[in-house]
Structure formats: C-alpha cells, structure tokens
Amino acid sequence: MAEESLNIRLHVYDEDIAMKLHNRDDEVYYRNAAKLITERYGAYAQVYKGRKSDHTIGLMTLIEIALRYEKELDKNDTAPYDNILRQLTSEIEDALK
C-alpha cells in the first residue's frame, strides 16, 4: 500500500509555509532545514537589514547553505578511493595470472 502524504507547516524566519511531504520520514529534515534557514537568515538580516533588500539577504542565506552542502559533498567524494581500489585490484589480478 502506498504511503500517505503528510501536510505540515514550517515556520521560516517570519513566515509560515505549508508543505506536502510524500515521505513522512523526511519531516525531521524539513523541520531542521527550516530551523537552519531561519537561523542563518536572521543572522544576515541582523547585519544587513536596511542596507540590503530582503531578496539579497535571502540569496546570501542560500549561498551560505549551498556552500555548506558543496563542502559536505566534497568531503564525501569517494572517487579517489575507488580509483585506488580499481588499480590495486587490477595489479592483484595481474599478479595472480
């Protein structure tokens, strides 16, 4: 049987946003994401409110979060290890011939 969707409301900075989740297990991730966005947007707003537009502050927040994401992806890059394992496997197979 297909899992039912879940409707939730997230508070992000100064706005409530309705979301429809197709995977109930993702609720905690959505809530944590909303909390992170609120925290980082608030930090930028505290420094730049009145000097930068809300749109620019939002983009600055997105850039910071995307930067964190990119750094995390880079840390989890297994390609160098995969290449070494392929090379070692090849050398072992050649030695066993």
VMD Tcl script that builds the backbone (N, CA, C; Angstrom):
set m [mol new atoms 291]
animate dup $m
set s [atomselect $m all]
$s set {name element resname resid chain x y z} {
  {N N MET 1 A 0.833 -1.165 0.000}
  {CA C MET 1 A 0.000 0.000 0.000}
  {C C MET 1 A 0.891 1.246 0.000}
  {N N ALA 2 A 0.543 2.227 -0.785}
  {CA C ALA 2 A 1.329 3.446 -0.891}
  {C C ALA 2 A 1.215 4.256 0.392}
  {N N GLU 3 A 2.315 4.865 0.763}
  {CA C GLU 3 A 2.337 5.683 1.964}
  {C C GLU 3 A 1.591 6.990 1.707}
  {N N GLU 4 A 0.787 7.400 2.667}
  {CA C GLU 4 A 0.031 8.642 2.517}
  {C C GLU 4 A 0.953 9.837 2.693}
  {N N SER 5 A 0.608 10.924 2.017}
  {CA C SER 5 A 1.394 12.144 2.169}
  {C C SER 5 A 1.042 12.805 3.503}
  {N N LEU 6 A 1.898 13.730 3.904}
  {CA C LEU 6 A 1.733 14.418 5.174}
  {C C LEU 6 A 1.794 15.921 4.918}
  {N N ASN 7 A 0.826 16.651 5.420}
  {CA C ASN 7 A 0.821 18.108 5.314}
  {C C ASN 7 A 1.374 18.690 6.607}
  {N N ILE 8 A 2.379 19.558 6.471}
  {CA C ILE 8 A 2.955 20.199 7.647}
  {C C ILE 8 A 3.066 21.703 7.392}
  {N N ARG 9 A 3.243 22.440 8.476}
  {CA C ARG 9 A 3.501 23.889 8.380}
  {C C ARG 9 A 4.875 24.138 8.980}
  {N N LEU 10 A 5.680 24.841 8.220}
  {CA C LEU 10 A 7.022 25.188 8.684}
  {C C LEU 10 A 7.090 26.687 8.934}
  {N N HIS 11 A 7.712 27.068 10.027}
  {CA C HIS 11 A 7.946 28.492 10.282}
  {C C HIS 11 A 9.365 28.796 9.823}
  {N N VAL 12 A 9.469 29.639 8.783}
  {CA C VAL 12 A 10.767 30.011 8.241}
  {C C VAL 12 A 10.903 31.527 8.365}
  {N N TYR 13 A 11.825 31.932 9.209}
  {CA C TYR 13 A 12.083 33.325 9.562}
  {C C TYR 13 A 10.799 33.998 10.043}
  {N N ASP 14 A 10.100 34.741 9.183}
  {CA C ASP 14 A 8.889 35.427 9.632}
  {C C ASP 14 A 7.651 34.978 8.859}
  {N N GLU 15 A 7.710 33.773 8.336}
  {CA C GLU 15 A 6.610 33.294 7.501}
  {C C GLU 15 A 6.324 31.815 7.773}
  {N N ASP 16 A 5.038 31.462 7.741}
  {CA C ASP 16 A 4.646 30.058 7.832}
  {C C ASP 16 A 4.422 29.532 6.420}
  {N N ILE 17 A 4.972 28.361 6.170}
  {CA C ILE 17 A 4.911 27.775 4.834}
  {C C ILE 17 A 4.285 26.382 4.946}
  {N N ALA 18 A 3.253 26.141 4.142}
  {CA C ALA 18 A 2.622 24.822 4.108}
  {C C ALA 18 A 3.397 23.935 3.142}
  {N N MET 19 A 3.658 22.720 3.563}
  {CA C MET 19 A 4.393 21.764 2.732}
  {C C MET 19 A 3.633 20.437 2.708}
  {N N LYS 20 A 3.674 19.781 1.580}
  {CA C LYS 20 A 3.092 18.444 1.456}
  {C C LYS 20 A 4.252 17.479 1.252}
  {N N LEU 21 A 4.432 16.592 2.219}
  {CA C LEU 21 A 5.538 15.637 2.164}
  {C C LEU 21 A 5.026 14.301 1.640}
  {N N HIS 22 A 5.775 13.729 0.738}
  {CA C HIS 22 A 5.401 12.426 0.189}
  {C C HIS 22 A 6.067 11.295 0.970}
  {N N ASN 23 A 7.052 11.646 1.764}
  {CA C ASN 23 A 7.728 10.662 2.602}
  {C C ASN 23 A 7.723 11.191 4.034}
  {N N ARG 24 A 6.947 10.564 4.877}
  {CA C ARG 24 A 6.798 11.018 6.263}
  {C C ARG 24 A 8.126 11.021 7.019}
  {N N ASP 25 A 9.036 10.157 6.623}
  {CA C ASP 25 A 10.342 10.085 7.285}
  {C C ASP 25 A 11.164 11.354 7.070}
  {N N ASP 26 A 10.808 12.159 6.075}
  {CA C ASP 26 A 11.548 13.382 5.778}
  {C C ASP 26 A 11.131 14.565 6.646}
  {N N GLU 27 A 10.092 14.401 7.454}
  {CA C GLU 27 A 9.590 15.532 8.231}
  {C C GLU 27 A 10.675 16.163 9.092}
  {N N VAL 28 A 11.457 15.371 9.773}
  {CA C VAL 28 A 12.501 15.913 10.646}
  {C C VAL 28 A 13.515 16.713 9.832}
  {N N TYR 29 A 13.812 16.278 8.614}
  {CA C TYR 29 A 14.760 17.003 7.770}
  {C C TYR 29 A 14.191 18.350 7.323}
  {N N TYR 30 A 12.918 18.360 6.987}
  {CA C TYR 30 A 12.270 19.619 6.617}
  {C C TYR 30 A 12.266 20.591 7.793}
  {N N ARG 31 A 11.956 20.093 8.959}
  {CA C ARG 31 A 11.913 20.960 10.136}
  {C C ARG 31 A 13.308 21.487 10.490}
  {N N ASN 32 A 14.309 20.626 10.384}
  {CA C ASN 32 A 15.681 21.061 10.638}
  {C C ASN 32 A 16.140 22.076 9.586}
  {N N ALA 33 A 15.748 21.866 8.336}
  {CA C ALA 33 A 16.098 22.799 7.267}
  {C C ALA 33 A 15.459 24.164 7.518}
  {N N ALA 34 A 14.196 24.169 7.926}
  {CA C ALA 34 A 13.512 25.431 8.226}
  {C C ALA 34 A 14.202 26.153 9.378}
  {N N LYS 35 A 14.619 25.406 10.374}
  {CA C LYS 35 A 15.322 25.992 11.522}
  {C C LYS 35 A 16.659 26.591 11.087}
  {N N LEU 36 A 17.407 25.878 10.244}
  {CA C LEU 36 A 18.688 26.370 9.747}
  {C C LEU 36 A 18.504 27.638 8.916}
  {N N ILE 37 A 17.525 27.631 8.025}
  {CA C ILE 37 A 17.264 28.808 7.188}
  {C C ILE 37 A 16.898 30.003 8.069}
  {N N THR 38 A 16.032 29.785 9.045}
  {CA C THR 38 A 15.623 30.855 9.955}
  {C C THR 38 A 16.821 31.417 10.706}
  {N N GLU 39 A 17.652 30.541 11.199}
  {CA C GLU 39 A 18.840 30.958 11.955}
  {C C GLU 39 A 19.800 31.769 11.080}
  {N N ARG 40 A 20.108 31.261 9.899}
  {CA C ARG 40 A 21.086 31.943 9.038}
  {C C ARG 40 A 20.511 33.228 8.448}
  {N N TYR 41 A 19.242 33.200 8.034}
  {CA C TYR 41 A 18.614 34.416 7.507}
  {C C TYR 41 A 18.586 35.487 8.599}
  {N N GLY 42 A 18.255 35.083 9.803}
  {CA C GLY 42 A 18.218 36.018 10.922}
  {C C GLY 42 A 19.573 36.660 11.169}
  {N N ALA 43 A 20.632 35.862 11.061}
  {CA C ALA 43 A 21.981 36.402 11.260}
  {C C ALA 43 A 22.313 37.435 10.188}
  {N N TYR 44 A 21.987 37.132 8.939}
  {CA C TYR 44 A 22.246 38.093 7.855}
  {C C TYR 44 A 21.352 39.326 7.991}
  {N N ALA 45 A 20.092 39.111 8.352}
  {CA C ALA 45 A 19.162 40.236 8.500}
  {C C ALA 45 A 19.622 41.181 9.606}
  {N N GLN 46 A 20.159 40.627 10.673}
  {CA C GLN 46 A 20.631 41.449 11.785}
  {C C GLN 46 A 21.744 42.396 11.330}
  {N N VAL 47 A 22.594 41.916 10.422}
  {CA C VAL 47 A 23.716 42.720 9.950}
  {C C VAL 47 A 23.318 43.644 8.802}
  {N N TYR 48 A 22.482 43.143 7.879}
  {CA C TYR 48 A 22.248 43.858 6.625}
  {C C TYR 48 A 20.867 44.492 6.466}
  {N N LYS 49 A 19.939 44.260 7.398}
  {CA C LYS 49 A 18.578 44.815 7.271}
  {C C LYS 49 A 18.658 46.330 7.130}
  {N N GLY 50 A 17.987 46.856 6.101}
  {CA C GLY 50 A 18.014 48.287 5.836}
  {C C GLY 50 A 19.115 48.697 4.875}
  {N N ARG 51 A 20.125 47.831 4.738}
  {CA C ARG 51 A 21.224 48.107 3.794}
  {C C ARG 51 A 21.128 47.243 2.553}
  {N N LYS 52 A 20.518 46.067 2.688}
  {CA C LYS 52 A 20.324 45.134 1.572}
  {C C LYS 52 A 18.849 44.774 1.511}
  {N N SER 53 A 18.379 44.427 0.323}
  {CA C SER 53 A 16.978 44.023 0.182}
  {C C SER 53 A 16.754 42.650 0.813}
  {N N ASP 54 A 15.501 42.359 1.138}
  {CA C ASP 54 A 15.160 41.034 1.668}
  {C C ASP 54 A 15.558 39.947 0.673}
  {N N HIS 55 A 15.396 40.249 -0.603}
  {CA C HIS 55 A 15.767 39.293 -1.652}
  {C C HIS 55 A 17.269 38.979 -1.584}
  {N N THR 56 A 18.087 40.016 -1.463}
  {CA C THR 56 A 19.539 39.820 -1.394}
  {C C THR 56 A 19.926 39.061 -0.136}
  {N N ILE 57 A 19.288 39.375 0.984}
  {CA C ILE 57 A 19.566 38.648 2.228}
  {C C ILE 57 A 19.194 37.179 2.058}
  {N N GLY 58 A 18.076 36.916 1.389}
  {CA C GLY 58 A 17.675 35.534 1.116}
  {C C GLY 58 A 18.698 34.818 0.251}
  {N N LEU 59 A 19.203 35.498 -0.758}
  {CA C LEU 59 A 20.212 34.890 -1.634}
  {C C LEU 59 A 21.520 34.641 -0.882}
  {N N MET 60 A 21.896 35.545 -0.015}
  {CA C MET 60 A 23.104 35.345 0.798}
  {C C MET 60 A 22.946 34.105 1.677}
  {N N THR 61 A 21.747 33.947 2.238}
  {CA C THR 61 A 21.458 32.774 3.060}
  {C C THR 61 A 21.566 31.499 2.233}
  {N N LEU 62 A 20.976 31.517 1.041}
  {CA C LEU 62 A 21.039 30.346 0.162}
  {C C LEU 62 A 22.474 30.013 -0.228}
  {N N ILE 63 A 23.264 31.033 -0.510}
  {CA C ILE 63 A 24.661 30.798 -0.886}
  {C C ILE 63 A 25.417 30.134 0.259}
  {N N GLU 64 A 25.221 30.623 1.483}
  {CA C GLU 64 A 25.914 30.009 2.622}
  {C C GLU 64 A 25.512 28.540 2.791}
  {N N ILE 65 A 24.223 28.265 2.707}
  {CA C ILE 65 A 23.756 26.889 2.889}
  {C C ILE 65 A 24.230 26.005 1.740}
  {N N ALA 66 A 24.203 26.531 0.509}
  {CA C ALA 66 A 24.703 25.771 -0.639}
  {C C ALA 66 A 26.196 25.510 -0.504}
  {N N LEU 67 A 26.945 26.473 0.030}
  {CA C LEU 67 A 28.377 26.293 0.254}
  {C C LEU 67 A 28.615 25.149 1.236}
  {N N ARG 68 A 27.847 25.108 2.312}
  {CA C ARG 68 A 27.959 24.001 3.272}
  {C C ARG 68 A 27.694 22.657 2.574}
  {N N TYR 69 A 26.664 22.640 1.754}
  {CA C TYR 69 A 26.291 21.430 1.022}
  {C C TYR 69 A 27.428 20.985 0.102}
  {N N GLU 70 A 27.992 21.928 -0.649}
  {CA C GLU 70 A 29.083 21.614 -1.574}
  {C C GLU 70 A 30.312 21.094 -0.830}
  {N N LYS 71 A 30.639 21.698 0.296}
  {CA C LYS 71 A 31.781 21.236 1.092}
  {C C LYS 71 A 31.541 19.817 1.591}
  {N N GLU 72 A 30.314 19.550 2.011}
  {CA C GLU 72 A 29.969 18.210 2.504}
  {C C GLU 72 A 30.077 17.181 1.376}
  {N N LEU 73 A 29.605 17.552 0.191}
  {CA C LEU 73 A 29.732 16.658 -0.959}
  {C C LEU 73 A 31.193 16.361 -1.260}
  {N N ASP 74 A 32.022 17.390 -1.191}
  {CA C ASP 74 A 33.446 17.232 -1.482}
  {C C ASP 74 A 34.104 16.302 -0.472}
  {N N LYS 75 A 33.701 16.403 0.798}
  {CA C LYS 75 A 34.260 15.529 1.831}
  {C C LYS 75 A 33.870 14.075 1.597}
  {N N ASN 76 A 32.720 13.876 0.974}
  {CA C ASN 76 A 32.216 12.520 0.761}
  {C C ASN 76 A 32.547 11.974 -0.621}
  {N N ASP 77 A 33.436 12.640 -1.345}
  {CA C ASP 77 A 33.821 12.183 -2.678}
  {C C ASP 77 A 34.671 10.919 -2.551}
  {N N THR 78 A 34.146 9.804 -3.015}
  {CA C THR 78 A 34.860 8.534 -2.895}
  {C C THR 78 A 35.613 8.171 -4.163}
  {N N ALA 79 A 35.566 9.009 -5.191}
  {CA C ALA 79 A 36.233 8.700 -6.464}
  {C C ALA 79 A 37.718 8.391 -6.288}
  {N N PRO 80 A 38.481 9.167 -5.516}
  {CA C PRO 80 A 39.909 8.830 -5.365}
  {C C PRO 80 A 40.120 7.440 -4.771}
  {N N TYR 81 A 39.290 7.071 -3.799}
  {CA C TYR 81 A 39.415 5.748 -3.182}
  {C C TYR 81 A 39.006 4.655 -4.165}
  {N N ASP 82 A 37.955 4.906 -4.922}
  {CA C ASP 82 A 37.513 3.946 -5.920}
  {C C ASP 82 A 38.602 3.703 -6.951}
  {N N ASN 83 A 39.268 4.765 -7.377}
  {CA C ASN 83 A 40.337 4.634 -8.369}
  {C C ASN 83 A 41.498 3.818 -7.826}
  {N N ILE 84 A 41.875 4.070 -6.580}
  {CA C ILE 84 A 42.971 3.302 -5.962}
  {C C ILE 84 A 42.581 1.845 -5.838}
  {N N LEU 85 A 41.350 1.573 -5.415}
  {CA C LEU 85 A 40.897 0.184 -5.292}
  {C C LEU 85 A 40.885 -0.525 -6.644}
  {N N ARG 86 A 40.443 0.168 -7.692}
  {CA C ARG 86 A 40.461 -0.438 -9.035}
  {C C ARG 86 A 41.887 -0.753 -9.472}
  {N N GLN 87 A 42.799 0.173 -9.202}
  {CA C GLN 87 A 44.193 -0.037 -9.582}
  {C C GLN 87 A 44.784 -1.216 -8.813}
  {N N LEU 88 A 44.548 -1.274 -7.513}
  {CA C LEU 88 A 45.061 -2.384 -6.706}
  {C C LEU 88 A 44.455 -3.712 -7.137}
  {N N THR 89 A 43.173 -3.711 -7.411}
  {CA C THR 89 A 42.507 -4.930 -7.877}
  {C C THR 89 A 43.121 -5.403 -9.180}
  {N N SER 90 A 43.373 -4.482 -10.077}
  {CA C SER 90 A 43.975 -4.811 -11.370}
  {C C SER 90 A 45.365 -5.396 -11.171}
  {N N GLU 91 A 46.159 -4.776 -10.296}
  {CA C GLU 91 A 47.522 -5.275 -10.038}
  {C C GLU 91 A 47.488 -6.659 -9.401}
  {N N ILE 92 A 46.564 -6.895 -8.486}
  {CA C ILE 92 A 46.446 -8.206 -7.843}
  {C C ILE 92 A 46.040 -9.262 -8.871}
  {N N GLU 93 A 45.061 -8.917 -9.731}
  {CA C GLU 93 A 44.627 -9.856 -10.754}
  {C C GLU 93 A 45.759 -10.166 -11.726}
  {N N ASP 94 A 46.550 -9.172 -12.089}
  {CA C ASP 94 A 47.697 -9.391 -12.979}
  {C C ASP 94 A 48.738 -10.286 -12.313}
  {N N ALA 95 A 48.962 -10.085 -11.025}
  {CA C ALA 95 A 49.950 -10.887 -10.294}
  {C C ALA 95 A 49.493 -12.336 -10.146}
  {N N LEU 96 A 48.197 -12.568 -10.098}
  {CA C LEU 96 A 47.677 -13.933 -9.925}
  {C C LEU 96 A 47.598 -14.705 -11.241}
  {N N LYS 97 A 47.784 -14.052 -12.348}
  {CA C LYS 97 A 47.700 -14.739 -13.658}
  {C C LYS 97 A 48.878 -15.614 -13.917}
}
mol reanalyze $m
mol bondsrecalc $m
mol representation Tube
mol addrep $m
